[in-house]
Amino acid sequence: MGNKNIYHEEVYKKFAQELQQVLQGPNIKKVDLKWLEPRAKATGIRTKYGSYGWRSAISSRIAPKTVYLGSEAVRLPRPTPLQESIIANAPEELDKVLHLLRTLPFFLIRRRMGENDEYNPFCSLVVSAADLKNYRLGYMWGQTMFKPKKRPGPEFIMIHIPEEHQLRQQVLVLPEYNINIALGTDYMGEDKKGFLRQAMWTADNLGMLGLHAGTKIVTVRDKDDRLRTYGVFLFGLTATGKSTWSCHQLGLDFRRGEKTLVTQDDIVFLKKDGSALGSENNFFVKTDVEKKYQEAMYNALIDKTALFENVMIKADGEVDFLDESLTANGRAVIQRKKLRVEIDGKMVDIWSKSINLPPLTELDGLVFAFITRRNTIMSFAQELTPAQAVLAYLWGESTHSYASQPHRAGESVRIVGTDPFIVGSRAKKVNRFYEIIMTLVDNFPGKVKFFQYNTGGIGEIIEEYMENGQKKKRLVRKVKRVPIDLMARIQRGDLRGTNIYEKGILGTREIKRVDGESLEEWDIHKYYSQEQIEAYIKDLVEGRRAFTEEVAEEGLLPEIIAAAERSFQIDKSSRRTRVFVPGTTEIKPEEEKEFISTTAEYLWETKARPPRDRFWRGR
């Protein structure tokens, strides 16, 4: 958990105690959205739709400068040297925060997260008003939450001081005191994620599981022409399509009773009965959308209620959602109730009245879908076993693109649960996901399905070469992207139960037919030689193995380790050696073959759990 000597738990406790008194100061004005609206709009640009937009000096979250202060339970597992420096200097910075809170003008807006009877954090955002442009931070964020009313807590505080010098730019998180502090950045996403990060950690401690996932309720006609209603979870890293597919209609037949109702697009709290509590009233989305592909989101974006951040607004008030010449992270707060599509000449709402997903007892089934973006050999859709789904959650995979990061193009990105906001042990999150998933599968046989969707494509070839002593990359062949209408057909067919899957090269069942049509056109053997395919598999397995080992050090269950080892067998060139975790019983060499062929194989196909003293992993 990094250098323990740089943490000062008594300082954090004292800060939390003093903060409560300081927040009662006369320079901190308590306000609401009505008070903020005219002040925020006075510094914005009005679009031709009647909506408003602003620009921030910092256009994305400062994750590399974000640290967690507190006991070992919340600390970063592997802080970077920069993060260690921020942690070591945190006592001095916290003193400055208290000084600024006593000195500068601030406003405080209190809102509520969630809409249920058991978990509704109250969120107080405290923002410096020394710069009048900061009013839009409270106004935009406040639109994502609900009005405060009598509900169970807990209470969260977010302090935002953009005026801190950018040389001391940082985010300080005190999870055990429900406090987040953003300094030297004026990006509204820090406020949104600060509260949601805190809410996920708190939900985990209450027996739920905070998920970085969108949810929706989909009603379809199955292959026997019966209407079925499913709850759907959509996991995905930024820019893989989580919001897009959370709000997509999939080409369903509304005339025959089929429909999609959007519940959430970002953060939910999964319960053991399969239900999920929603967090936000409205959504903070990326704005790089096209009407023909993302109709519902587009319609919400061109409504007068949209609030833009770093989106290209032309001199005449025209909004160009695809012009990213100033920033590639254009964002907007859109009203959930403005998500609409046109059907038979009429605008139809596609938002759910509730932001919560009901328990599995009230549904015909649950679908957990993991969205990745890869450009080489991965099938557009894979059907997963429960154990494979846990691994998909563990690995949280995607890749860097040649367009956005040429120097890292093709490299894998892995973030547990596709959730970059995990506080404390990542393994604890995976273990909780495993326990909930396996319990649901056991209690509701046949009602829980798992898929992985690749929203990237196939066929890309990137070569490395040396130039002036430096390693560089060149794009030899562009990726052939999966058409959005095909991905919609795939997801629609999975819900209807009409797609055909067969065992594939990655140990999962890969999609072969959609709506009765073959996907032979996308056969990877038409794009790569067998030698190239094996090289891609080897690279994939090596990355997964290294990441599994890293997370395992934080306490990953042996059942999950065994499932991962079973999955690595898709690399036929691998030579396994055993790596044991201290404090566990070794498996003798003569026992290893039996252990692999029985325990891991059985686990892979079922939910059975191996003996707890046989904890091993391969390298």
C-alpha positions in Angstrom: 0.0 0.0 0.0 2.9 2.4 -0.8 5.1 4.2 1.8 3.1 4.1 5.0 5.2 6.9 6.6 3.7 9.5 4.3 0.2 9.1 5.7 -1.0 11.2 8.7 -4.3 9.8 9.9 -4.6 12.1 12.9 -4.2 15.1 10.5 -7.1 13.8 8.4 -9.3 13.4 11.5 -8.5 16.9 12.7 -9.3 18.3 9.3 -12.7 16.6 9.2 -13.6 17.9 12.6 -12.5 21.5 11.9 -14.2 21.5 8.5 -17.7 21.1 10.1 -17.3 24.4 12.0 -15.6 26.3 9.1 -18.5 25.4 6.7 -20.8 27.5 9.0 -18.8 30.6 8.2 -20.6 33.8 7.0 -18.6 33.7 3.7 -20.2 30.5 2.6 -23.6 31.2 1.1 -26.2 28.4 0.9 -27.9 28.5 -2.5 -30.2 26.5 -4.8 -30.5 25.9 -8.5 -32.9 28.8 -9.0 -30.3 31.2 -7.4 -27.4 29.8 -9.5 -29.1 29.7 -12.9 -28.9 33.4 -13.9 -25.4 33.7 -12.5 -24.2 30.7 -14.4 -25.8 31.7 -17.6 -24.3 35.2 -17.4 -20.9 33.7 -18.0 -22.0 31.2 -20.7 -22.6 31.2 -24.5 -26.1 30.8 -25.7 -26.7 28.3 -28.5 -29.2 28.5 -31.3 -31.3 25.9 -29.4 -31.5 28.2 -26.4 -29.1 26.1 -24.3 -25.9 27.3 -22.8 -22.2 26.3 -23.0 -19.0 27.0 -21.1 -15.3 26.3 -21.4 -13.0 25.0 -18.7 -9.3 25.5 -18.6 -8.9 21.8 -17.6 -11.0 19.6 -19.9 -10.7 16.2 -18.2 -10.3 14.6 -14.8 -6.8 14.7 -13.2 -6.7 11.1 -12.2 -2.8 11.0 -12.1 -3.0 13.7 -9.3 -5.8 12.0 -7.3 -4.9 10.4 -4.0 -6.8 8.7 -1.2 -5.9 9.7 2.4 -6.8 7.4 5.3 -6.2 4.0 6.7 -4.7 1.1 4.8 -8.2 0.1 3.7 -8.5 3.1 1.4 -5.0 3.8 0.2 -3.9 3.5 -3.4 -2.2 0.1 -3.9 0.6 1.5 -6.0 0.9 5.2 -5.8 3.2 6.9 -8.3 6.1 9.1 -7.2 3.9 12.1 -8.0 1.0 10.7 -5.9 3.4 10.0 -3.0 4.6 13.6 -3.1 1.0 14.8 -3.0 0.2 12.5 -0.1 3.3 13.6 1.8 2.4 17.3 1.4 -1.3 16.8 2.1 -1.2 18.1 5.7 0.1 21.4 4.5 -2.5 21.5 1.7 -5.4 20.7 4.0 -4.4 23.6 6.3 -4.5 25.8 3.2 -7.9 24.5 2.3 -9.3 25.5 5.7 -7.6 28.9 5.4 -9.2 29.5 2.0 -12.6 28.3 3.2 -12.4 31.0 6.0 -11.2 33.7 3.5 -12.7 33.5 0.0 -16.3 33.8 -0.9 -18.0 30.3 -1.4 -21.4 29.0 -2.3 -22.8 25.7 -1.1 -25.5 23.8 -2.9 -27.0 20.7 -1.3 -28.6 18.0 -3.5 -29.6 14.3 -3.2 -28.3 11.2 -4.9 -30.6 8.4 -5.7 -34.4 7.9 -5.5 -35.2 5.0 -3.2 -36.0 4.3 0.5 -32.7 2.9 1.7 -29.6 4.7 0.2 -29.8 8.3 -0.7 -26.6 10.2 0.0 -27.0 13.9 0.6 -24.3 15.8 -1.3 -23.0 19.3 -0.4 -20.9 20.9 -3.1 -18.8 23.8 -1.8 -17.3 25.9 -4.6 -15.2 29.1 -4.5 -17.1 32.1 -5.9 -13.9 34.2 -6.3 -14.2 33.7 -10.0 -17.8 34.2 -11.3 -17.4 31.5 -13.9 -17.4 29.0 -11.1 -21.2 29.4 -10.7 -21.7 27.0 -13.6 -19.9 24.2 -11.7 -22.7 24.2 -9.1 -25.4 24.8 -11.7 -24.3 22.0 -14.0 -23.6 19.4 -11.3 -26.8 20.3 -9.4 -28.8 19.3 -12.5 -27.5 15.8 -12.3 -28.9 15.2 -8.8 -32.3 15.4 -7.1 -33.8 17.9 -4.7 -33.1 17.2 -1.0 -35.9 15.7 0.9 -36.3 13.5 3.9 -34.5 10.3 3.1 -31.8 8.2 4.6 -28.2 9.6 4.2 -25.3 9.5 4.5 -23.8 13.0 4.1 -21.0 13.7 1.5 -19.0 16.9 1.1 -17.1 18.0 -2.0 -14.9 21.1 -1.8 -13.9 22.7 -5.1 -11.3 25.5 -5.3 -10.3 26.1 -9.0 -8.1 29.1 -8.0 -5.4 26.9 -6.4 -2.3 27.2 -8.6 -2.0 24.5 -11.2 1.5 23.6 -9.9 -0.4 22.3 -6.8 -3.3 20.8 -8.8 -4.7 17.8 -7.0 -7.7 15.9 -5.8 -7.6 14.8 -2.1 -10.0 12.1 -1.2 -10.8 11.3 2.5 -13.2 8.3 2.0 -13.6 7.5 5.7 -14.9 11.1 6.4 -17.0 11.3 3.2 -14.9 14.3 2.0 -13.5 15.0 -1.5 -11.4 18.1 -2.4 -10.6 19.3 -6.0 -7.9 21.9 -6.3 -6.5 23.8 -9.3 -9.0 22.4 -11.8 -12.3 23.8 -13.1 -13.6 20.6 -14.7 -17.1 19.8 -13.6 -16.5 16.1 -14.0 -14.4 16.2 -10.8 -17.5 17.1 -8.8 -19.7 14.5 -10.5 -17.1 11.7 -10.0 -16.1 12.9 -6.5 -19.6 12.2 -5.1 -20.1 9.1 -7.2 -16.8 7.6 -6.1 -17.7 8.2 -2.5 -21.1 6.7 -3.0 -19.7 3.5 -4.5 -17.2 3.0 -1.7 -19.9 3.6 0.9 -22.4 1.3 -0.9 -19.7 -1.4 -0.9 -19.4 -1.1 2.9 -23.2 -1.5 3.2 -23.2 -4.9 1.4 -24.0 -3.6 -2.1 -21.6 -3.2 -5.0 -21.0 0.1 -6.7 -20.7 -0.4 -10.5 -19.4 1.8 -13.3 -22.2 0.6 -15.5 -25.3 1.8 -17.3 -28.6 0.1 -16.9 -31.8 -0.3 -18.9 -35.0 -2.3 -19.0 -35.7 -4.0 -22.3 -38.8 -5.8 -23.4 -38.5 -8.1 -26.5 -40.4 -10.9 -28.2 -38.5 -14.1 -27.9 -38.2 -16.8 -30.6 -41.6 -18.2 -29.4 -43.2 -14.7 -29.9 -43.6 -14.1 -26.2 -42.9 -10.8 -24.6 -40.0 -10.9 -22.1 -38.6 -8.1 -20.0 -34.9 -8.0 -19.0 -32.8 -5.9 -16.8 -29.5 -5.0 -18.6 -26.1 -3.9 -17.1 -23.7 -2.3 -19.6 -20.0 -2.0 -18.4 -17.5 -0.1 -20.4 -14.5 2.2 -20.1 -14.7 5.8 -21.4 -15.2 5.9 -25.2 -16.2 2.3 -25.6 -19.9 3.1 -26.0 -21.5 2.6 -22.5 -23.7 5.7 -22.8 -24.4 5.0 -26.4 -25.7 1.5 -25.9 -27.5 2.4 -22.6 -29.6 4.8 -24.6 -29.9 2.9 -27.9 -33.1 1.4 -29.1 -31.5 -1.6 -30.9 -34.0 -1.5 -33.8 -36.8 -3.0 -31.6 -40.3 -3.3 -32.9 -42.4 -0.8 -30.9 -45.6 -1.8 -32.7 -45.3 -5.3 -31.3 -44.6 -4.2 -27.7 -40.8 -4.2 -27.8 -39.1 -1.3 -26.2 -36.0 0.0 -24.3 -36.4 2.2 -21.2 -33.2 3.9 -20.0 -32.6 3.9 -16.3 -28.9 5.0 -15.8 -25.9 5.6 -17.9 -22.9 5.7 -15.4 -23.1 4.5 -11.8 -25.4 2.1 -10.1 -25.4 0.1 -6.8 -26.0 -3.6 -7.3 -27.8 -5.6 -4.6 -27.8 -9.3 -3.9 -31.3 -9.7 -5.3 -30.2 -8.5 -8.7 -31.7 -5.1 -8.3 -29.7 -1.9 -8.8 -30.2 1.5 -7.2 -29.7 4.4 -9.5 -27.6 7.4 -8.6 -28.3 10.4 -11.0 -31.4 12.3 -12.2 -29.7 13.4 -15.4 -26.7 12.4 -17.4 -23.2 13.9 -18.1 -22.4 12.5 -21.5 -19.8 12.8 -24.2 -21.2 14.8 -27.1 -19.5 13.2 -30.1 -22.8 11.8 -31.4 -24.6 11.5 -34.7 -28.4 11.6 -35.0 -28.7 8.5 -37.2 -26.7 6.4 -34.8 -27.6 7.9 -31.4 -31.0 9.4 -31.9 -32.2 9.6 -28.3 -29.0 11.3 -27.1 -28.9 13.6 -30.0 -32.5 14.8 -29.3 -31.6 15.5 -25.7 -28.5 17.4 -26.8 -30.4 19.8 -29.1 -33.0 20.5 -26.4 -32.8 23.9 -24.7 -32.2 22.2 -21.4 -28.8 20.8 -22.4 -25.7 22.3 -20.6 -22.5 22.1 -22.6 -18.9 21.9 -21.4 -16.0 22.2 -24.0 -18.3 21.7 -27.0 -17.7 23.6 -30.2 -20.2 26.4 -30.3 -19.8 28.5 -33.4 -20.1 32.3 -33.6 -23.7 32.0 -34.9 -24.7 29.7 -32.0 -24.5 26.5 -34.1 -23.3 23.5 -32.1 -20.9 21.1 -33.9 -20.8 17.9 -31.9 -18.1 16.3 -34.0 -15.6 19.2 -34.1 -13.1 18.2 -31.5 -10.3 20.6 -32.6 -10.3 22.3 -29.2 -10.8 19.2 -27.0 -11.7 15.6 -27.5 -13.8 15.5 -24.3 -16.8 17.6 -25.2 -19.4 17.0 -22.5 -23.0 17.9 -21.7 -25.5 17.5 -18.9 -28.7 16.2 -20.6 -32.1 15.8 -19.1 -33.0 12.1 -18.8 -36.6 13.0 -19.6 -35.6 14.4 -23.0 -34.4 11.0 -24.3 -36.8 10.5 -27.2 -37.0 8.8 -30.5 -39.3 9.3 -33.5 -41.7 6.4 -34.2 -44.3 6.7 -36.9 -43.9 10.4 -37.0 -44.4 10.8 -33.2 -41.8 11.5 -30.6 -41.7 8.7 -28.0 -40.1 8.9 -24.6 -37.6 6.1 -23.9 -36.7 7.0 -20.2 -37.8 4.8 -17.3 -40.0 6.4 -14.6 -37.7 4.9 -12.1 -33.9 5.2 -12.1 -33.7 1.9 -10.3 -33.5 -1.6 -11.8 -36.1 -4.0 -10.1 -35.0 -7.3 -8.5 -34.7 -10.4 -10.6 -37.9 -11.8 -9.2 -39.8 -9.1 -11.1 -38.0 -9.7 -14.4 -37.7 -12.5 -16.9 -34.0 -12.3 -16.7 -30.8 -10.2 -16.2 -28.1 -9.6 -18.7 -24.6 -8.5 -17.8 -22.8 -7.0 -20.9 -19.2 -6.0 -20.9 -18.2 -3.6 -23.6 -14.7 -3.6 -24.9 -13.0 -2.0 -27.9 -10.4 -4.1 -29.7 -9.3 -4.0 -33.3 -7.7 -7.3 -34.1 -9.0 -10.8 -33.4 -11.8 -10.4 -30.9 -15.3 -11.4 -32.0 -17.9 -8.8 -32.0 -19.9 -10.8 -29.4 -19.0 -13.6 -26.9 -21.4 -15.5 -24.7 -19.8 -16.0 -21.3 -20.1 -18.5 -18.5 -20.5 -17.0 -15.0 -16.8 -17.6 -14.3 -15.8 -15.9 -17.6 -18.0 -13.0 -16.7 -16.2 -12.5 -13.4 -12.9 -12.5 -15.4 -14.4 -9.9 -17.8 -15.1 -7.8 -14.7 -11.7 -8.4 -13.3 -9.8 -7.5 -16.5 -12.1 -4.6 -17.6 -10.4 -4.5 -21.0 -10.0 -2.1 -23.9 -7.2 -0.8 -26.1 -5.6 2.5 -27.0 -6.5 3.6 -30.5 -4.2 4.8 -33.2 -6.3 7.9 -33.7 -6.1 9.1 -30.1 -2.7 7.8 -28.9 -0.5 6.7 -31.8 2.5 6.0 -29.5 0.4 3.5 -27.5 -1.9 2.2 -30.3 -2.9 -1.4 -29.8 -1.8 -1.6 -26.2 -4.2 -3.0 -23.8 -5.9 -1.0 -21.1 -7.2 -2.9 -18.1 -9.2 -1.4 -15.2 -11.0 -3.6 -12.7 -14.8 -3.4 -13.4 -14.0 -0.7 -16.0 -14.1 1.4 -12.9 -11.2 3.9 -12.4 -12.8 5.2 -9.2 -12.2 2.2 -6.9 -11.2 3.1 -3.4 -9.0 0.6 -1.7 -8.6 -3.1 -2.7 -9.6 -3.9 -6.3 -9.7 -7.5 -5.4 -12.4 -6.9 -2.8 -14.6 -5.5 -5.6 -14.0 -8.5 -7.8 -14.7 -10.9 -4.9 -18.0 -9.1 -4.1 -19.0 -9.3 -7.8 -18.2 -13.0 -7.8 -20.3 -13.7 -4.7 -23.3 -11.8 -6.0 -23.1 -13.3 -9.5 -22.8 -16.8 -8.3 -25.6 -16.4 -5.9 -27.9 -15.1 -8.6 -27.0 -17.9 -10.9 -27.7 -20.4 -8.2 -31.0 -18.9 -7.1 -32.3 -18.2 -10.6 -31.2 -21.0 -12.9 -31.3 -19.9 -16.6 -32.3 -16.3 -15.8 -28.9 -14.7 -15.8 -26.9 -14.2 -19.0 -23.5 -12.8 -19.7 -22.0 -11.3 -22.9 -19.0 -9.4 -24.0 -19.4 -6.9 -26.9 -16.5 -5.6 -29.0 -17.4 -2.2 -30.3 -14.1 -1.8 -32.1 -13.5 -4.1 -35.1 -11.1 -6.5 -36.7 -8.2 -6.6 -39.1 -5.9 -3.8 -37.7 -2.2 -4.3 -38.1 0.3 -2.0 -36.4 4.0 -2.5 -36.8 6.8 -1.3 -34.6 10.0 0.1 -36.0 13.1 2.0 -34.8 13.8 5.6 -35.8 16.8 7.6 -34.4 17.1 5.1 -31.6 13.4 5.4 -30.6 10.7 2.8 -31.0 7.8 4.0 -33.0 4.6 2.6 -34.5 3.1 2.7 -38.0 -0.4 1.7 -39.1 -0.1 -0.9 -41.8 -3.8 -1.8 -42.1 -6.8 0.1 -40.7 -9.3 -1.6 -38.5 -12.6 -2.7 -40.2 -15.1 -1.3 -37.7 -18.2 -3.2 -36.6 -21.1 -1.3 -38.1 -23.4 0.2 -35.5 -26.5 -1.4 -37.1 -24.8 -4.8 -36.9 -24.0 -4.3 -33.2 -27.6 -3.3 -32.6 -28.8 -6.5 -34.4 -26.4 -8.6 -32.2 -27.6 -7.1 -29.0 -31.2 -7.4 -30.1 -30.8 -11.0 -31.1 -29.1 -11.9 -27.8 -32.1 -10.5 -25.9 -34.6 -12.3 -28.2 -32.5 -15.5 -28.0 -32.1 -15.9 -31.7 -28.4 -15.6 -32.2 -26.1 -18.7 -32.7 -22.9 -19.0 -30.8 -20.1 -21.6 -31.1 -16.8 -22.3 -29.3 -14.2 -19.8 -30.4 -10.4 -19.1 -30.2 -10.6 -17.3 -26.9 -12.2 -20.1 -24.9 -15.6 -18.5 -25.0 -18.6 -19.0 -27.3 -18.3 -16.6 -30.2 -21.2 -15.3 -32.3 -21.6 -17.0 -35.7 -25.1 -16.1 -36.9 -27.3 -13.0 -36.4 -31.0 -13.0 -37.5 -30.2 -16.2 -39.4 -27.4 -14.6 -41.3 -23.8 -15.8 -41.2 -21.0 -13.6 -40.0 -18.5 -15.4 -42.3 -17.5 -12.0 -43.8 -15.9 -11.2 -40.4 -14.0 -14.5 -40.0 -10.6 -13.5 -38.6 -8.8 -16.1 -40.8 -9.6 -13.9 -43.8 -7.5 -11.1 -42.1 -4.7 -12.9 -40.3 -2.5 -16.0 -40.7 -2.6 -18.7 -38.0 0.8 -17.5 -36.8 -0.5 -13.9 -36.4 -3.6 -15.1 -34.6 -1.5 -17.2 -32.2 0.8 -14.1 -31.6 -2.2 -12.0 -30.7 -3.5 -14.7 -28.3 -0.2 -14.9 -26.6 0.0 -11.2 -26.1 -3.5 -11.1 -24.8 -2.8 -13.9 -22.3 0.4 -12.4 -21.1 -1.3 -9.1 -20.4 -4.2 -10.8 -18.6 -1.8 -13.0 -16.5 0.3 -10.0 -15.4 -2.8 -8.0 -14.5 -4.3 -10.9 -12.6 -1.1 -11.4 -10.6 -1.2 -7.6 -9.7 -4.8 -7.7 -8.5 -4.3 -11.1 -6.7 -1.8 -9.4 -4.3 -4.7 -7.4 -3.0 -6.6 -10.5 -1.9 -8.3 -12.1 -4.9 -10.3 -15.2 -4.1 -8.6 -18.5 -5.1 -11.7 -19.5 -7.1 -11.1 -16.5 -9.3 -7.4 -17.3 -9.6 -8.3 -20.8 -10.7 -10.7 -19.5 -13.3 -8.1 -17.2 -14.7 -5.5 -20.0 -15.0 -8.0 -22.1 -16.9 -8.6 -19.2 -19.3 -4.9 -18.9 -20.0 -4.8 -22.3 -21.6 -6.0 -20.7 -24.9 -2.3 -19.8 -25.4 -0.9 -23.1 -26.5 2.7 -21.8 -26.5 2.7 -21.0 -22.8 4.9 -22.8 -20.3 3.3 -22.6 -16.9 5.3 -22.3 -13.7 3.5 -22.1 -10.4 3.5 -18.9 -8.2 2.2 -19.3 -4.7 0.8 -16.6 -2.4 2.5 -16.5 1.0 0.5 -18.2 3.8 -1.2 -20.8 1.5 -0.6 -24.5 1.0 1.6 -25.4 -1.9 0.4 -27.8 -4.5 3.0 -30.5 -5.1 4.1 -30.9 -8.8 2.4 -34.3 -9.0 -0.9 -32.8 -7.8 -0.9 -29.8 -10.2 -2.2 -31.7 -13.3 -5.1 -33.2 -11.3 -5.9 -29.8 -9.8 -6.0 -28.1 -13.2 -8.1 -30.9 -14.8 -10.6 -31.2 -12.0 -11.0 -28.1 -9.9 -10.4 -25.4 -12.6 -12.2 -27.2 -15.3 -15.3 -27.8 -13.1 -15.2 -24.2 -11.9 -15.1 -23.0 -15.5 -18.4 -24.7 -16.4 -20.2 -24.3 -13.1 -20.1 -22.2 -10.0 -18.4 -24.7 -7.8 -15.6 -23.5 -5.5 -12.2 -25.1 -5.0 -10.7 -25.8 -1.6 -9.5 -22.5 0.0 -6.0 -23.8 0.8 -5.2 -24.4 -2.8 -4.4 -20.9 -3.9 -2.2 -20.7 -6.9 -1.6 -18.9 -10.1 0.6 -19.4 -13.2 3.1 -17.2 -14.8 
